[in-house]
Structure formats: C-alpha cells, structure tokens
Amino acid sequence: MTERIGSLGDRITSLSGSLNAVLGHLDEKIARYERERTENDAVERVAPPENFRAHLFSGGGGR
C-alpha cells in the first residue's frame, strides 16, 4: 500500500508539473494576444449575456 501511495504521489507531482508548464504557456499566449489586440485598437467591449453570473468566477468562494 505504501509503495502504491508513493507511486501515485510521484504521478500526481509529475502531472502537476506538466500542467503548470502548459498553463504557463497558455497564460503567455493569452497575454500576448491581449497586448497585440490592445496595441492594434481592436478591443471591443461586448456586454456579457444576461444570465452570466460573474460572481461564480471571482474566486471568492461565496454562492
């Protein structure tokens, strides 16, 4: 059991590292895209749909 737990822990650590790298690249691409759009004055302000609940994405944890 201890060996299995250790193996799973190693796998989780490896997956976490890979995910962190992928999310880092994604964040860089998003930042570059947003910067290029802003520099080219291509930013549009579109209102969210009426049923959009922004508070669910605020990270506050409240419902």
Biotite code that builds the C-alpha atoms (Angstrom):
import biotite.structure as struc

atoms = struc.array([
    struc.Atom([0.000, 0.000, 0.000], chain_id="A", res_id=1, res_name="MET", atom_name="CA", element="C"),
    struc.Atom([2.797, 2.416, 0.902], chain_id="A", res_id=2, res_name="THR", atom_name="CA", element="C"),
    struc.Atom([4.525, 1.701, -2.401], chain_id="A", res_id=3, res_name="GLU", atom_name="CA", element="C"),
    struc.Atom([1.295, 2.360, -4.316], chain_id="A", res_id=4, res_name="ARG", atom_name="CA", element="C"),
    struc.Atom([0.720, 5.628, -2.440], chain_id="A", res_id=5, res_name="ILE", atom_name="CA", element="C"),
    struc.Atom([4.273, 6.723, -3.238], chain_id="A", res_id=6, res_name="GLY", atom_name="CA", element="C"),
    struc.Atom([3.787, 5.837, -6.901], chain_id="A", res_id=7, res_name="SER", atom_name="CA", element="C"),
    struc.Atom([0.548, 7.808, -7.065], chain_id="A", res_id=8, res_name="LEU", atom_name="CA", element="C"),
    struc.Atom([2.215, 10.755, -5.323], chain_id="A", res_id=9, res_name="GLY", atom_name="CA", element="C"),
    struc.Atom([5.016, 10.722, -7.889], chain_id="A", res_id=10, res_name="ASP", atom_name="CA", element="C"),
    struc.Atom([2.493, 10.602, -10.730], chain_id="A", res_id=11, res_name="ARG", atom_name="CA", element="C"),
    struc.Atom([0.500, 13.496, -9.289], chain_id="A", res_id=12, res_name="ILE", atom_name="CA", element="C"),
    struc.Atom([3.685, 15.531, -8.868], chain_id="A", res_id=13, res_name="THR", atom_name="CA", element="C"),
    struc.Atom([4.675, 14.813, -12.477], chain_id="A", res_id=14, res_name="SER", atom_name="CA", element="C"),
    struc.Atom([1.227, 15.672, -13.833], chain_id="A", res_id=15, res_name="LEU", atom_name="CA", element="C"),
    struc.Atom([1.124, 18.819, -11.736], chain_id="A", res_id=16, res_name="SER", atom_name="CA", element="C"),
    struc.Atom([4.448, 19.954, -13.169], chain_id="A", res_id=17, res_name="GLY", atom_name="CA", element="C"),
    struc.Atom([3.300, 19.279, -16.719], chain_id="A", res_id=18, res_name="SER", atom_name="CA", element="C"),
    struc.Atom([0.009, 21.076, -16.151], chain_id="A", res_id=19, res_name="LEU", atom_name="CA", element="C"),
    struc.Atom([1.805, 24.032, -14.613], chain_id="A", res_id=20, res_name="ASN", atom_name="CA", element="C"),
    struc.Atom([4.059, 24.310, -17.681], chain_id="A", res_id=21, res_name="ALA", atom_name="CA", element="C"),
    struc.Atom([1.106, 24.098, -20.086], chain_id="A", res_id=22, res_name="VAL", atom_name="CA", element="C"),
    struc.Atom([-0.868, 26.697, -18.135], chain_id="A", res_id=23, res_name="LEU", atom_name="CA", element="C"),
    struc.Atom([2.188, 28.963, -18.113], chain_id="A", res_id=24, res_name="GLY", atom_name="CA", element="C"),
    struc.Atom([2.425, 28.768, -21.914], chain_id="A", res_id=25, res_name="HIS", atom_name="CA", element="C"),
    struc.Atom([-1.296, 29.377, -22.252], chain_id="A", res_id=26, res_name="LEU", atom_name="CA", element="C"),
    struc.Atom([-1.074, 32.415, -19.981], chain_id="A", res_id=27, res_name="ASP", atom_name="CA", element="C"),
    struc.Atom([1.804, 33.810, -22.059], chain_id="A", res_id=28, res_name="GLU", atom_name="CA", element="C"),
    struc.Atom([-0.149, 33.333, -25.291], chain_id="A", res_id=29, res_name="LYS", atom_name="CA", element="C"),
    struc.Atom([-3.259, 34.981, -23.841], chain_id="A", res_id=30, res_name="ILE", atom_name="CA", element="C"),
    struc.Atom([-1.222, 37.927, -22.544], chain_id="A", res_id=31, res_name="ALA", atom_name="CA", element="C"),
    struc.Atom([0.486, 38.355, -25.937], chain_id="A", res_id=32, res_name="ARG", atom_name="CA", element="C"),
    struc.Atom([-2.841, 38.131, -27.777], chain_id="A", res_id=33, res_name="TYR", atom_name="CA", element="C"),
    struc.Atom([-4.446, 40.707, -25.476], chain_id="A", res_id=34, res_name="GLU", atom_name="CA", element="C"),
    struc.Atom([-1.443, 43.019, -25.773], chain_id="A", res_id=35, res_name="ARG", atom_name="CA", element="C"),
    struc.Atom([-1.492, 42.787, -29.583], chain_id="A", res_id=36, res_name="GLU", atom_name="CA", element="C"),
    struc.Atom([-5.228, 43.454, -29.704], chain_id="A", res_id=37, res_name="ARG", atom_name="CA", element="C"),
    struc.Atom([-4.824, 46.481, -27.441], chain_id="A", res_id=38, res_name="THR", atom_name="CA", element="C"),
    struc.Atom([-1.906, 47.802, -29.472], chain_id="A", res_id=39, res_name="GLU", atom_name="CA", element="C"),
    struc.Atom([-3.960, 47.457, -32.658], chain_id="A", res_id=40, res_name="ASN", atom_name="CA", element="C"),
    struc.Atom([-7.006, 49.159, -31.114], chain_id="A", res_id=41, res_name="ASP", atom_name="CA", element="C"),
    struc.Atom([-9.042, 46.041, -31.829], chain_id="A", res_id=42, res_name="ALA", atom_name="CA", element="C"),
    struc.Atom([-10.524, 45.778, -28.352], chain_id="A", res_id=43, res_name="VAL", atom_name="CA", element="C"),
    struc.Atom([-14.275, 45.565, -28.354], chain_id="A", res_id=44, res_name="GLU", atom_name="CA", element="C"),
    struc.Atom([-16.465, 45.927, -25.291], chain_id="A", res_id=45, res_name="ARG", atom_name="CA", element="C"),
    struc.Atom([-19.187, 43.339, -25.506], chain_id="A", res_id=46, res_name="VAL", atom_name="CA", element="C"),
    struc.Atom([-21.722, 43.019, -22.731], chain_id="A", res_id=47, res_name="ALA", atom_name="CA", element="C"),
    struc.Atom([-21.964, 39.543, -21.205], chain_id="A", res_id=48, res_name="PRO", atom_name="CA", element="C"),
    struc.Atom([-25.192, 37.586, -21.620], chain_id="A", res_id=49, res_name="PRO", atom_name="CA", element="C"),
    struc.Atom([-27.935, 38.419, -19.139], chain_id="A", res_id=50, res_name="GLU", atom_name="CA", element="C"),
    struc.Atom([-27.626, 35.017, -17.462], chain_id="A", res_id=51, res_name="ASN", atom_name="CA", element="C"),
    struc.Atom([-23.848, 35.351, -16.905], chain_id="A", res_id=52, res_name="PHE", atom_name="CA", element="C"),
    struc.Atom([-23.026, 35.092, -13.212], chain_id="A", res_id=53, res_name="ARG", atom_name="CA", element="C"),
    struc.Atom([-19.637, 36.749, -12.812], chain_id="A", res_id=54, res_name="ALA", atom_name="CA", element="C"),
    struc.Atom([-19.562, 36.137, -9.054], chain_id="A", res_id=55, res_name="HIS", atom_name="CA", element="C"),
    struc.Atom([-19.117, 32.415, -9.756], chain_id="A", res_id=56, res_name="LEU", atom_name="CA", element="C"),
    struc.Atom([-15.723, 33.200, -11.343], chain_id="A", res_id=57, res_name="PHE", atom_name="CA", element="C"),
    struc.Atom([-14.451, 35.748, -8.838], chain_id="A", res_id=58, res_name="SER", atom_name="CA", element="C"),
    struc.Atom([-12.599, 33.200, -6.720], chain_id="A", res_id=59, res_name="GLY", atom_name="CA", element="C"),
    struc.Atom([-14.386, 34.430, -3.611], chain_id="A", res_id=60, res_name="GLY", atom_name="CA", element="C"),
    struc.Atom([-15.930, 31.063, -2.927], chain_id="A", res_id=61, res_name="GLY", atom_name="CA", element="C"),
    struc.Atom([-19.298, 32.556, -1.998], chain_id="A", res_id=62, res_name="GLY", atom_name="CA", element="C"),
    struc.Atom([-22.522, 31.424, -3.590], chain_id="A", res_id=63, res_name="ARG", atom_name="CA", element="C"),
])
